[in-house]
Amino acid sequence: MTQIDSTCLIDDDPIFVFAVKRILKSSHLSENFSVYNNGKEAIIGLKQIIDSGKTIPNLILLDLNMPIMDGWQFLDEFIKLKISQKTTIYIVSSSIDPADFNKAKTYEQVSDFIVKPITRESLLEIMQIKA
């Protein structure tokens, strides 16, 4: 199983963020996290990481419905960034709207769409795919 060097959580739900961090830590999948409450915070934070010459997280778990800048807007800005490394993005949303599933498929950067709530098993499955 692959250990993730760094995970970026972009979600405005503190309970979800707490749960995912706990699952990843207890499963020994990831120990390093950056957390952003909306897409705008995430873009600013990721730009700062890139500008400093550091490595951005290799896994991003992205919510769609957030204030200020939603997940779709984040993706539109993210693909404009000049990133040379591979970053895996999973949309993790409570949306079950087929339009969201179809739209996610139009972004080559998005690996999959996971419907909340996320479980230890679904995260382990992601790691198997990523490995």
Secondary structure by P-SEA (a helix, b strand, c coil): cccccbbbbbcccaaaaaaaaaaaaaacccccccccccaaaaaaaaaaaaaaccccccccccccccccccaaaaaaaaaaccccbbbbbbbbcccccaaaaaaaaacccccccccccccaaaaaaaaaaac
